[in-house]
Amino acid sequence: MTLIGPGVTEVVTASGKCEVSAVSHKGLALKGPSGEPATLAIVDAQGNILDMGCDVEHAVWDTSIGSYRNFLRGRGALRVVTPVDHQKFDH
């Protein structure tokens, strides 16, 4: 992974370079090697996709923000767990 600008990280994969970016009021944005929109997935050790899509992206974003807020408050040792909630967000 390479930080290529404020809020943008480049991830080099076997198929090329992907991009993960974030804007505080929009959340995560993911792009594939050719610039097309991509999504996050939860993949088990055998390569099975357990869940994917906008709900996973929201859960990852919420967990990241919660963890960072705890760090800023001096509670960096606390774990933040956010379940994927398919009913919480409108698509």
N, C-alpha and C positions, 0 to 999 in steps of 0.2 A: 504494500500500500504506500502511496505517495500523496502527501498533501500538496495540491497544486494551486490552491488559493483559499481565501476565507470561506469555510464551509463546504469545500469541494475536495474529495479524496479520489484518487485514481487507483483502481484495483486491476492488476494485470492477471488475466486468467489464461487458460490454455487456448481459448478462442480469440484472445485479444485483450484490449484495454476496456474495462467497464468503468463507470463513474457513479459515485455515490455523493449526493449533495444534500444540503439541508438549509432551509430558511426558517427562522424562528416562528413565523406565523403561518407557514405552509407545511412544514414537516419534511419528510424525506423525499428525494427524487432520485430515481435510479435509471441509468442508461446502459444499454448493451454496447458491444464493440463498434457497431455501425451508427450509434447514436439513437437507436430506437428505444422507447420506454421499456423498462424492465420491472420486475417485481421481486420481492423477497419470498423465500420459502423456508420452512422448517424441514430439514432432511435428516433422517435417522442414519445410523452407522452403516446400514445396508443400502443406502441410497434411495430409500422410499420417501416420497414427498408426503409429509404428514399434514401440512397445511401451507397455504400460500395466499398472496393477494393483499388487498388494501388493509384487511383486518390485522394481518401479521405486521405490516408496515406501521400501522397505528400503535400496536402493542410494543414494538421495538422502540418507536419514538417515545412513547409514554414512559417506558422503562428507562431509557437513556436520560431523559429529562429528569425523572425522579431521582435517579442515581446522582446526577450532576448537582441537583439542588441539595441533596443530603451532603455531598462533598462540600459545597459552599457553606453549609450550616455547621460544618465540623462533625458531621455524622457519617463520614466516609466508610465506616465499617458496617453500616446497615445494608442489608440486602433489599433490593426492590424487585418484586415479582409482579408481572402484569399478565394475566391470562388473555388469550386471544378471544375477543368478544365479537361474534359475528352480528349481534343485534345492536351494538353500541353506535356504529357509524353508518351514515347514509352513503351509498355509493353513487 
